[in-house]
Amino acid sequence: HYLTLLTNAMTKGISSQEKNMDLEKICNEILKSDKDIVLVAVSYRADYSFKEREGVKSFETKEDIEKSLADASLRWVTRRSHRELGEPIYAMAKYEKVKRITAPLGRYGIILCVLLPTSDAEKIATNVIKLVKKYSDS
């Protein structure tokens, strides 16, 4: 299981004081926060959850979403290595059919949001980061 292997490699040495993450609750909170969010996927260590907006046809299967989370986690590790630029806050990609934002969930997690192509990704990313700050473990 690709995501588990990658996440385990990223999280060696986690203290026993980490917060309990309710990933499903986090997905629901984020999805409810903006009508332009069509899918939310969250991973934290070896666990992950995702939620799609009702009535919206997804472009990705469950396996695609899991791979996207793993890939996003790997890219996030790379972004964090560019210390001269400061800590990464979020990343955004624009595709033909959607926009995607990636943001950290504390130190050991990642949030992936799929947005409508006409959405304001920067506004949504800023709101998502504020919303999940209470779950921060860093």
N, C-alpha and C positions, 0 to 999 in steps of 0.2 A: 504494500500500500504506500504509494509514492509520497503522499502528504504526511503520513506518520513518520516515515524515515527522515524526510526533510525537517519536519518540525522538531523531532527528537534531537537532531544534530544542532538545531538553532537554540535549544533551550537547556543545554547541559548546565548544571549548577544553579538551578532555580531554588530559591529559598522556600522553606515550608510555610512562609508567611503570605504566599500569594493569595489573591482574592479568588473567591469562587465565582466563576463566570457562567452565567445563564445565557448561553449563546442564542437560544431560541428567543428569549425575551429581548435581547439586544437587536436581533434581526427585526422583530416586530416593531420595536420602538423606532428604528431607523426607517423602515418602510412606511410607517404612519406619519413620519415627519415631513414628507414632501410627495406630492402626487406624481412628480416626474421620475421618481425612483420606481423601477419596474422589478428589480431583483436585488436582494441583499444576501451576500454570503460572508460568513465570519469564521475564521479559524483561530483557535487559541490552543497552543501546544498540539496535542494529537487529536483534539476534538474539532468538529466543525458543524455548522448548521447553515441552512439557507432558506429563504422565504421569497416566493414570487407574488407579485400583485395579482389578485384575482381578476380574471378576464383578459389578462395580457399573455399573448403567446410568446413563450421563451424561445430564444435561438439556441439555447444550450441544454444538453442532457445533464443529469446528475453527475455523470462521470466527467463531462466537460467542465462543470462548475468546480468539482474537486481538483481537477488538473489546473484550472485557472487560479485557484487559491494557492496551490503549491508553487506555481510559476510566479505569482505575485509575491509570495513570501520570499522566494529566492531573489527576485529583483529588489525587494525591500532591503535585504541584507546588503546587497551591492550598493544601494543608495546610501545606506548608513556608513559605508566605508569612505565616502567623500567628505571627510571631516572639515576640510577647508571651506566647504560651502555651508556648514552648519547642519543641524538635524533636519532630515526631510519631514515635511508636514503632511503632504498628500501628493499623489501623482494622478494625472488625468490623461486619458487617451481618447481620441475621437475616431470612430470607425464610420463606415458608410451608413450603418443602420442604428447605431447606439453610441453613447459616450460611456466611459467607465472611469470611476475614480477608485483609487486605492489609498487607504489611510491606515496608520497603525492602531492597534487595540492594545494600549499599554506597550510593554516592551516585548512581549512574546506572542502577540496576535496580529491579525491583519483583517481589515474590512474591505470588501469588494462590493461596489454598488454599480449596477447597470442602470443607465438613465436614458430617458427619451432623447433623441438627437437634437431637439430644440431646447433642451434644459440649460439652466445656468449652473454649470458644473462647479464653478468656484464657490458660488453661494451655497450650494448643497454640500460641498466638501467641508466648508467652514462650519455649517450647522451640524453635520454629522460628528465632526471632531468635538464640538462643544457638548453634544448630546452624550457621547460615550466617555467623556472625561471622568465621570464618576466611577468608571470601571478600570481606570488606569492602575497599573501595577508598577509603574516606573517612577 
